[in-house]
Each structure stands twice: as structure tokens, then as C-alpha cells.
Amino acid sequence: MKTISAAEANRHFSALLRDVVSGEVVTVLSRGKPVATVSPVRADPGRRDAARGNLLQRLRQQEAVGGCQWTRDELYEG
């Protein structure tokens, strides 16, 4: 794990991101104390799909409120 000051992270943000893309985990320090950790995103498609399914299920259970019967032309009027 790499550490970097907040000032250095600010000055060299692009380089910091390149390190993270290559798998490095970077801890950002402010006045010598850790304030943030920047790490690569770990894709978890199963979790994302489960969240999407939960959202759709919840939306299907809710009653539509304030619905209007707009036509396509009305939506695109200028």
C-alpha cells in the first residue's frame, strides 16, 4: 500500500489514478493522518444485478402517482 499527502495527491492526481488502475491501493494523508483510501473498483455483477432486481420489485409494488396520459407530440413540443 502506498501513502501520499493530500497536497501531492492534488498535484499528481493523474499519476495517482494510473497507480490505482494498475492495482495499487493509495492512502491519502492530511497533516499526517489518513483521510481517504483510493483503490481499484472491484466489479461485482451479481450484486449489481441483485440491486437492480430489488429496485424493480419495489417500483412494481408502488402505485403510480400523478400520472398523465401524454402523447409523444406533447412530450416533444418546444
C-alpha positions as CSV (number, residue, x, y, z in Angstrom):
1,M,0.0,0.0,0.0
2,K,1.3,3.4,-0.9
3,T,0.7,6.7,1.0
4,I,0.7,10.2,-0.3
5,S,-0.1,13.6,1.1
6,A,-3.3,15.4,0.1
7,A,-1.2,18.1,-1.5
8,E,0.8,15.6,-3.6
9,A,-2.4,13.8,-4.5
10,N,-3.8,17.0,-5.7
11,R,-0.8,17.9,-7.7
12,H,-0.3,14.5,-9.2
13,F,-3.9,13.2,-9.4
14,S,-3.5,11.7,-12.9
15,A,-0.4,9.7,-11.8
16,L,-2.3,8.6,-8.6
17,L,-5.1,7.2,-10.8
18,R,-2.6,5.4,-13.1
19,D,-1.2,3.7,-10.0
20,V,-4.7,2.7,-8.9
21,V,-5.6,1.4,-12.3
22,S,-2.5,-0.8,-12.1
23,G,-3.8,-2.3,-8.9
24,E,-2.1,-0.1,-6.3
25,V,-4.1,1.0,-3.2
26,V,-3.2,4.5,-2.1
27,T,-3.9,6.1,1.3
28,V,-4.2,9.9,1.3
29,L,-2.8,11.7,4.3
30,S,-3.8,15.1,5.6
31,R,-1.4,16.5,8.2
32,G,0.0,13.0,8.6
33,K,-3.4,11.4,9.3
34,P,-5.1,9.0,6.9
35,V,-8.3,10.6,5.4
36,A,-9.0,8.5,2.3
37,T,-8.2,5.3,0.6
38,V,-8.2,5.2,-3.2
39,S,-8.4,1.6,-4.6
40,P,-9.4,-0.1,-7.8
41,V,-13.1,-0.8,-8.3
42,R,-14.0,-4.5,-7.9
43,A,-16.8,-5.3,-10.3
44,D,-19.4,-7.5,-8.7
45,P,-22.1,-8.0,-11.4
46,G,-24.1,-10.3,-9.2
47,R,-24.5,-7.6,-6.5
48,R,-25.4,-5.0,-9.1
49,D,-28.0,-7.4,-10.7
50,A,-29.5,-8.1,-7.3
51,A,-29.8,-4.4,-6.5
52,R,-31.5,-3.8,-9.9
53,G,-33.9,-6.6,-9.2
54,N,-34.7,-5.3,-5.8
55,L,-35.3,-1.8,-7.1
56,L,-37.6,-3.0,-9.9
57,Q,-39.6,-5.2,-7.5
58,R,-40.1,-2.2,-5.2
59,L,-41.2,0.1,-8.0
60,R,-43.7,-2.5,-9.3
61,Q,-45.3,-2.6,-5.8
62,Q,-45.7,1.2,-5.6
63,E,-48.8,2.8,-7.1
64,A,-48.2,5.4,-9.8
65,V,-48.8,8.9,-8.5
66,G,-49.7,12.0,-10.7
67,G,-49.7,10.0,-13.9
68,C,-50.7,11.8,-17.1
69,Q,-51.6,10.5,-20.4
70,W,-49.2,12.5,-22.6
71,T,-48.8,11.9,-26.3
72,R,-45.5,11.7,-27.9
73,D,-46.1,15.1,-29.7
74,E,-46.9,16.8,-26.3
75,L,-43.6,15.5,-24.8
76,Y,-41.5,17.0,-27.6
77,E,-43.3,20.3,-28.0
78,G,-40.9,23.3,-27.9
